[in-house]
Amino acid sequence: MRDTFLAFAPPCLDDAEVEAVARVLRSGWITTGPEVARFESAFSAGIGSEGALALNSGTAALHVALAALGIGPGDAVVTTTLTFCSTVHVIEQVGARPVLCDVDPVTLNLDPRRVAEALDRHPDVRAVLPVHLYGHPCDMPALFELAARHRLAVIEDAAHALPAADPLGIVGAERSPSGVPTACCFSFYATKNLTTGEGGMLTGPAQLIERARTWSLHGMSRDAYGRYEEGGSWHYEVTLPGFKYNMTDLQAAIGLVQLGKLDGFVRRRREIAAAYTRALSGLDQVQVPVQLDGYEHAWHIYPLRLHLDRLRISRARFIAELSARRIGAGVHFIPVHHQPYYRDRYGYAPGDFPVAAREYERLVSLPLHPGLDDDDVADVIDAVTDVVAAHRR
Ligand SMILES: *Cc1c(COP(=O)(O)O)cnc(C)c1O
């Protein structure tokens, strides 16, 4: 057995990030300034988006996107139940109503067929908020078509999808064929494919990004860097009751270094996912994740699904057995409609979204990050194989 615990998703940082932060600390400007502007330009150039706005979290990006698209009280927003809670919280936070939907059994992404049914039942829906779960993009051709037909905005939760692509193009680039209003939200939380400690990025058309920029910093017409630099004016105008969601230059300096490493990071993630799939797809007790034709998976998370009827132990015990073999594992995610706030507020029962409820019960995420070496990957494979062998029916 391993002599150290294999953490599920530690950040991949080295001296380059340390030096970048030290340089900014010594520069005399530590909040939103030139590093953030550079990070936004480099990010949007990499993705191929018209504009980009750096923020202090992925949740902030989602919140600001909804505000900038004018979603508010009286509106409803369709999204998936199988996501992190903040995807849905932001809908409540702008005063709108979330309409949860079930997921596709293959990808576990928002199912366009369920979205179409929800749109028939809820005429107040103004936007759809798909989540590219685990890094596998949603069926965006179908979702953009529904959005065009029902005149909806599309806000993508791309917290896992850096970098990823669907049949229409790169996630985060403007690729709606139908003139649908769009915004795309990335997260740079500590566990994500690119980290700034905490952080996020909104990409989209330049006009939306400028509106979101005002929303993100007190509703002020100009940022502090513009006001305090030489020749800057003390005068500002407040045009909206905006938020305080700006990214600092300290975070952007980390982000710029991480952006330079992203190609290598994703190459390693793909290698590890392929190694897991090669080794585990032969086991009858587990189901491995897939990448559909025409899609590029970002492999943020590697979700194994247990065939519990072929095992003598529960999912909780399976994770405990991995932990006993010093392998960290997780579950992504507890369906939002199971959570007390949403369950009680909207009267949801687990069976309302049967695919999500059923698949959630058998999900186990394996460790996946670029810092795993080949021995670590072999240890994860050995541990899963061993637990299955010890507890198969
Ligand atoms: C991480 C995450 C978020 C939120 O990002 P933060 O940067 O932590 O605010 C939103 N949605 C999903 C699916 C996530 O995994």
The ligand as an SDF file (V2000), in Angstrom:
LIG
                    3D

 15 15  0  0  0  0  0  0  0  0999 V2000
  -16.7620   25.3540   -8.5260 C   0  0  0  0  0  0  0  0  0  0  0  0
  -18.1020   25.4610   -9.1520 C   0  0  0  0  0  0  0  0  0  0  0  0
  -18.8210   26.6580   -9.1790 C   0  0  0  0  0  0  0  0  0  0  0  0
  -18.4590   27.8590   -8.3680 C   0  0  0  0  0  0  0  0  0  0  0  0
  -17.2140   28.3430   -8.5480 O   0  0  0  0  0  0  0  0  0  0  0  0
  -16.5150   29.1990   -7.3860 P   0  0  0  0  0  0  0  0  0  0  0  0
  -15.3240   29.7750   -8.0600 O   0  0  0  0  0  0  0  0  0  0  0  0
  -16.1690   28.2460   -6.2820 O   0  0  0  0  0  0  0  0  0  0  0  0
  -17.4830   30.2310   -6.9420 O   0  0  0  0  0  0  0  0  0  0  0  0
  -19.9940   26.7110   -9.9110 C   0  0  0  0  0  0  0  0  0  0  0  0
  -20.4690   25.6430  -10.5480 N   0  0  0  0  0  0  0  0  0  0  0  0
  -19.8240   24.4630  -10.5270 C   0  0  0  0  0  0  0  0  0  0  0  0
  -20.4000   23.3030  -11.2720 C   0  0  0  0  0  0  0  0  0  0  0  0
  -18.6330   24.3190   -9.8020 C   0  0  0  0  0  0  0  0  0  0  0  0
  -18.0330   23.1290   -9.7360 O   0  0  0  0  0  0  0  0  0  0  0  0
  1  2  1  0
  2  3  1  0
  2 14  2  0
  3  4  1  0
  3 10  2  0
  4  5  1  0
  5  6  1  0
  6  7  2  0
  6  8  1  0
  6  9  1  0
 10 11  1  0
 11 12  2  0
 12 13  1  0
 12 14  1  0
 14 15  1  0
M  END
$$$$
